[in-house]
Amino acid sequence: MKTKKSIITLGEKDCLEMIEKARWKDGVFCPYCKSQEVVKNGWDDSDGVKVQKYMCKHCEKTFNVKTKTIFENSKIPLQKWFTMISLLGTNSILFLSEFLNIAYSNAYRMAKKIRSVISVEEGKRILHGDIELEIDEMYISSGQKGEKNLDRPPRKRGLRANRGRGTFEKDKPAIVTFVDRNTKETMFFVPEHLSGDYVIDKMGGHTDKGSKITTYTDEYKMYSKLESAGYQHKVVNHSFEYANGNIHINNCENRHSLLRPFLVIKRGVSKYNLQSYANLFQFFFNKRLQSHNPVEIVTQAINAIINFLYFLQCLKNQQFLKLFA
């Protein structure tokens, strides 16, 4: 299949080939038992497009390339799914529902599944090699949008959080930002309780063991624990300077300036979903460091979405279980 510049020009057959290439690059295997002892078993053309069916000799179950993915049993054409993926980072669900000519409820469910599965993979991101790590935090007003059982009386005029630093409990959660200066990779974390120990824990879980790590932060007191934890720690005091030579957190400030408008497009995000939205932005930002070709970006998304291991992990996690009901 030739690489095309626009996802919109892809046909259904092209989309199937993209999934097959990503999922079965090492040969066809059964998504139920992982056996490669499979045989062709006719065609499935219920959606108007022929999809090769297979039967596993080991567990005797039938499957096709969409089995055990978020595309399975969907009546929405794959071309619309792929277009949704490529445009989800810069558009609202309402716009996408109108652009794709599908019901808003369908667009909402599609976006939710895409966002949730991508979030699982982005949560596994690891920084490698020698790391020059900028760390900063931003605060955003984010309440309980969409929650039916509120733990507070309804507000009359929406959410208006106080200025300055806030807390998760007071509907102004922090988003902690990591930026590796060497690779430009970016990660976001939404803590329920922000502390120096939380930052150190995330550094340990998302960097290679044995990596030489130099950290750059502002003068916020919680970062003082970094040096006692064994990390080289350089501080810029924002009380009177934005940078002191190469000691700055300007890359983090840049990511914040991009993340805020991304969240504004979504017309309000529940604080309980904020991590998955931040991870979605993280995915698109990091992938565009490698390529601006929408086909390449969607291909990377497919690598996460069609991988049944990620899908099953979402199902086993109670936080994601309701997303696929």
C-alpha positions as semicolon CSV with decimal commas, in nm:
position;residue;x (nm);y (nm);z (nm)
1;M;0,000;0,000;0,000
2;K;0,139;0,340;-0,095
3;T;0,169;0,599;0,180
4;K;-0,087;0,873;0,135
5;K;-0,072;1,224;0,276
6;S;-0,435;1,235;0,388
7;I;-0,627;0,988;0,601
8;I;-0,949;1,105;0,435
9;T;-0,836;0,957;0,102
10;L;-0,790;0,609;0,247
11;G;-1,035;0,341;0,145
12;E;-1,166;0,067;0,373
13;K;-0,927;-0,185;0,219
14;D;-0,633;0,047;0,286
15;C;-0,739;0,077;0,651
16;L;-0,758;-0,300;0,689
17;E;-0,410;-0,334;0,541
18;M;-0,276;-0,081;0,792
19;I;-0,421;-0,283;1,081
20;E;-0,290;-0,612;0,938
21;K;0,058;-0,466;0,892
22;A;0,067;-0,338;1,249
23;R;-0,092;-0,641;1,416
24;W;0,046;-0,931;1,219
25;K;0,393;-0,811;1,115
26;D;0,532;-1,141;1,251
27;G;0,254;-1,357;1,111
28;V;-0,113;-1,420;1,187
29;F;-0,186;-1,541;1,541
30;C;-0,498;-1,616;1,742
31;P;-0,597;-1,321;1,967
32;Y;-0,752;-1,564;2,216
33;C;-0,468;-1,812;2,280
34;K;-0,179;-1,655;2,079
35;S;-0,131;-1,972;1,875
36;Q;0,000;-1,933;1,519
37;E;-0,161;-2,260;1,410
38;V;-0,439;-2,087;1,216
39;V;-0,611;-2,147;0,883
40;K;-0,820;-1,924;0,660
41;N;-1,190;-1,970;0,719
42;G;-1,384;-1,775;0,459
43;W;-1,474;-1,408;0,454
44;D;-1,675;-1,171;0,667
45;D;-1,852;-0,915;0,450
46;S;-2,126;-0,806;0,691
47;D;-2,006;-0,444;0,666
48;G;-1,991;-0,445;0,288
49;V;-1,614;-0,499;0,282
50;K;-1,452;-0,843;0,266
51;V;-1,248;-0,922;0,576
52;Q;-1,047;-1,246;0,586
53;K;-1,163;-1,479;0,865
54;Y;-0,937;-1,730;1,036
55;M;-0,986;-2,032;1,259
56;C;-0,744;-2,134;1,531
57;K;-0,655;-2,505;1,532
58;H;-0,564;-2,484;1,898
59;C;-0,875;-2,328;2,057
60;E;-1,104;-2,367;1,750
61;K;-1,223;-2,006;1,771
62;T;-1,272;-1,787;1,465
63;F;-1,142;-1,433;1,435
64;N;-1,037;-1,158;1,197
65;V;-0,794;-0,869;1,212
66;K;-1,039;-0,653;1,411
67;T;-1,109;-0,913;1,681
68;K;-1,026;-0,801;2,035
69;T;-0,979;-0,438;1,929
70;I;-1,200;-0,131;1,971
71;F;-1,292;-0,172;1,603
72;E;-1,458;-0,508;1,662
73;N;-1,835;-0,519;1,593
74;S;-1,837;-0,149;1,508
75;K;-2,069;-0,040;1,227
76;I;-1,863;0,275;1,180
77;P;-1,627;0,242;0,877
78;L;-1,258;0,216;0,962
79;Q;-1,187;0,524;0,752
80;K;-1,401;0,729;0,994
81;W;-1,227;0,571;1,292
82;F;-0,889;0,664;1,147
83;T;-1,003;1,016;1,065
84;M;-1,128;1,048;1,423
85;I;-0,784;0,943;1,552
86;S;-0,598;1,191;1,331
87;L;-0,824;1,486;1,423
88;L;-0,893;1,410;1,788
89;G;-0,595;1,609;1,908
90;T;-0,714;1,940;1,763
91;N;-1,093;1,924;1,751
92;S;-1,398;1,887;1,975
93;I;-1,618;1,579;1,966
94;L;-1,909;1,790;1,843
95;F;-1,708;1,906;1,542
96;L;-1,592;1,550;1,470
97;S;-1,947;1,414;1,485
98;E;-2,058;1,673;1,228
99;F;-1,749;1,634;1,012
100;L;-1,779;1,254;1,002
101;N;-2,160;1,267;0,970
102;I;-2,220;1,038;1,266
103;A;-2,433;1,077;1,579
104;Y;-2,273;1,268;1,864
105;S;-2,326;0,969;2,095
106;N;-2,128;0,747;1,857
107;A;-1,851;1,005;1,820
108;Y;-1,834;1,041;2,199
109;R;-1,797;0,664;2,252
110;M;-1,534;0,638;1,978
111;A;-1,330;0,923;2,120
112;K;-1,356;0,779;2,470
113;K;-1,229;0,439;2,363
114;I;-0,944;0,587;2,157
115;R;-0,840;0,820;2,437
116;S;-0,853;0,552;2,705
117;V;-0,651;0,289;2,519
118;I;-0,388;0,541;2,406
119;S;-0,368;0,663;2,765
120;V;-0,279;0,313;2,883
121;E;0,017;0,293;2,645
122;E;0,137;0,647;2,714
123;G;0,133;0,561;3,083
124;K;0,409;0,310;3,006
125;R;0,646;0,564;2,849
126;I;1,006;0,538;2,973
127;L;1,287;0,792;2,926
128;H;1,621;0,639;2,828
129;G;1,990;0,728;2,838
130;D;2,138;1,036;3,001
131;I;1,844;1,257;3,092
132;E;1,830;1,630;3,144
133;L;1,486;1,654;3,298
134;E;1,288;1,972;3,340
135;I;1,008;1,945;3,596
136;D;0,729;2,191;3,656
137;E;0,359;2,190;3,739
138;M;0,056;2,378;3,613
139;Y;-0,288;2,408;3,768
140;I;-0,616;2,396;3,583
141;S;-0,979;2,436;3,688
142;S;-1,130;2,090;3,654
143;G;-1,431;1,973;3,853
144;Q;-1,670;1,680;3,827
145;K;-1,814;1,737;3,480
146;G;-2,035;1,448;3,372
147;E;-2,055;1,294;3,718
148;K;-2,411;1,203;3,817
149;N;-2,347;1,162;4,189
150;L;-2,177;1,480;4,302
151;D;-2,012;1,500;4,643
152;R;-2,111;1,868;4,671
153;P;-2,412;2,095;4,597
154;P;-2,444;2,199;4,229
155;R;-2,281;2,529;4,136
156;K;-2,490;2,812;3,994
157;R;-2,227;2,972;3,772
158;G;-1,988;2,693;3,689
159;L;-1,638;2,633;3,818
160;R;-1,439;2,938;3,924
161;A;-1,133;2,828;4,113
162;N;-0,913;3,064;4,312
163;R;-0,594;3,200;4,158
164;G;-0,259;3,038;4,225
165;R;-0,185;2,681;4,326
166;G;-0,480;2,455;4,395
167;T;-0,554;2,096;4,492
168;F;-0,738;1,800;4,346
169;E;-0,995;1,817;4,626
170;K;-1,069;2,186;4,557
171;D;-1,121;2,124;4,183
172;K;-0,793;2,282;4,073
173;P;-0,563;1,982;4,025
174;A;-0,197;2,004;3,936
175;I;-0,051;1,861;3,617
176;V;0,314;1,772;3,671
177;T;0,522;1,801;3,355
178;F;0,844;1,617;3,267
179;V;1,045;1,725;2,962
180;D;1,366;1,552;2,859
181;R;1,583;1,821;2,697
182;N;1,781;1,565;2,496
183;T;1,491;1,393;2,323
184;K;1,217;1,659;2,375
185;E;0,991;1,380;2,503
186;T;0,716;1,505;2,732
187;M;0,511;1,337;3,004
188;F;0,223;1,458;3,219
189;F;0,096;1,331;3,555
190;V;-0,218;1,429;3,747
191;P;-0,170;1,357;4,119
192;E;-0,452;1,352;4,372
193;H;-0,197;1,457;4,633
194;L;0,103;1,648;4,501
195;S;0,430;1,616;4,693
196;G;0,802;1,579;4,645
197;D;0,770;1,206;4,710
198;Y;0,514;1,181;4,429
199;V;0,753;1,344;4,182
200;I;1,040;1,118;4,288
201;D;0,817;0,811;4,255
202;K;0,718;0,908;3,900
203;M;1,080;0,970;3,806
204;G;1,173;0,624;3,931
205;G;0,889;0,461;3,740
206;H;0,944;0,639;3,408
207;T;1,322;0,649;3,368
208;D;1,574;0,374;3,298
209;K;1,746;0,235;3,603
210;G;2,106;0,351;3,607
211;S;2,037;0,658;3,391
212;K;2,230;0,971;3,478
213;I;1,958;1,226;3,555
214;T;2,000;1,600;3,599
215;T;1,685;1,781;3,709
216;Y;1,585;2,143;3,654
217;T;1,303;2,301;3,857
218;D;1,187;2,631;3,999
219;E;1,220;2,719;4,367
220;Y;0,902;2,538;4,482
221;K;0,995;2,375;4,813
222;M;0,869;2,025;4,732
223;Y;1,146;1,987;4,469
224;S;1,412;2,020;4,739
225;K;1,375;1,645;4,801
226;L;1,526;1,564;4,461
227;E;1,883;1,618;4,574
228;S;1,841;1,409;4,889
229;A;1,696;1,133;4,665
230;G;2,025;1,121;4,476
231;Y;1,945;1,336;4,172
232;Q;2,154;1,630;4,058
233;H;1,923;1,927;4,111
234;K;1,953;2,274;3,956
235;V;1,711;2,551;4,053
236;V;1,600;2,871;3,882
237;N;1,441;3,125;4,115
238;H;1,141;3,272;3,938
239;S;1,116;3,546;4,198
240;F;1,376;3,745;4,003
241;E;1,476;3,553;3,688
242;Y;1,334;3,323;3,421
243;A;1,666;3,161;3,339
244;N;2,020;3,143;3,467
245;G;2,227;3,022;3,175
246;N;2,104;2,672;3,094
247;I;1,916;2,650;3,423
248;H;1,553;2,704;3,330
249;I;1,221;2,524;3,279
250;N;1,122;2,702;2,959
251;N;1,042;2,374;2,781
252;C;0,788;2,290;3,051
253;E;0,636;2,637;3,016
254;N;0,610;2,576;2,642
255;R;0,424;2,248;2,695
256;H;0,183;2,420;2,935
257;S;0,108;2,687;2,675
258;L;0,010;2,410;2,432
259;L;-0,178;2,186;2,676
260;R;-0,410;2,461;2,800
261;P;-0,570;2,539;2,461
262;F;-0,591;2,165;2,389
263;L;-0,805;2,123;2,701
264;V;-1,011;2,433;2,619
265;I;-1,117;2,270;2,291
266;K;-1,269;1,984;2,491
267;R;-1,514;2,228;2,659
268;G;-1,443;2,122;3,014
269;V;-1,278;1,806;3,144
270;S;-1,360;1,615;3,462
271;K;-1,066;1,597;3,699
272;Y;-1,114;1,220;3,704
273;N;-1,053;1,210;3,326
274;L;-0,781;1,473;3,321
275;Q;-0,497;1,217;3,317
276;S;-0,630;1,043;3,007
277;Y;-0,674;1,375;2,824
278;A;-0,322;1,480;2,923
279;N;-0,192;1,145;2,797
280;L;-0,377;1,195;2,467
281;F;-0,205;1,530;2,419
282;Q;0,122;1,367;2,525
283;F;0,079;1,104;2,252
284;F;0,017;1,352;1,972
285;F;0,295;1,586;2,084
286;N;0,558;1,314;2,113
287;K;0,461;1,146;1,787
288;R;0,481;1,476;1,598
289;L;0,841;1,509;1,712
290;Q;0,900;1,210;1,482
291;S;0,663;1,289;1,196
292;H;0,397;1,539;1,091
293;N;0,250;1,293;0,842
294;P;-0,104;1,209;0,967
295;V;-0,081;0,859;0,822
296;E;0,233;0,790;1,024
297;I;0,073;0,929;1,341
298;V;-0,240;0,719;1,293
299;T;-0,021;0,413;1,229
300;Q;0,144;0,470;1,567
301;A;-0,199;0,500;1,728
302;I;-0,305;0,173;1,564
303;N;-0,001;0,002;1,715
304;A;-0,151;0,081;2,056
305;I;-0,519;0,044;1,976
306;I;-0,519;-0,290;1,796
307;N;-0,276;-0,456;2,035
308;F;-0,507;-0,679;2,234
309;L;-0,268;-0,686;2,531
310;Y;-0,338;-0,318;2,593
311;F;-0,705;-0,374;2,525
312;L;-0,728;-0,658;2,774
313;Q;-0,539;-0,455;3,030
314;C;-0,803;-0,184;2,996
315;L;-1,080;-0,439;3,047
316;K;-0,916;-0,582;3,358
317;N;-0,876;-0,236;3,508
318;Q;-1,201;-0,133;3,678
319;Q;-1,130;0,228;3,592
320;F;-1,168;0,146;3,223
321;L;-1,422;-0,136;3,237
322;K;-1,727;0,087;3,181
323;L;-1,569;0,243;2,871
324;F;-1,614;-0,072;2,667
325;A;-1,960;-0,177;2,787
